[in-house]
């Protein structure tokens, strides 16, 4: 996926439009306040889910690293001991 400056959510502001403090450094402008985006529709969520499954599906079939398995076992034994109290 190619990222563009417009993907950041901040509007581009030409340097000449920014306030200048005389030091040669243009101070950062506060982000523009925007309305929240409308919720995604069912079809958009379906397409995003399908594309994520296509992109990351092979990861589901890879074995877990031993340290993850050990961590999961440790967490499971902790929750079992807390649940029996």
Secondary structure, 3 states (H helix, E strand, C coil): CCCCHHHHCCCCCCHHHCCECCCCCECCCCCCCCCCCCCCCHHHHHHHHHHHHHHHHHHHHCCCCHHHHHHHHHHHHHHHHHHCC
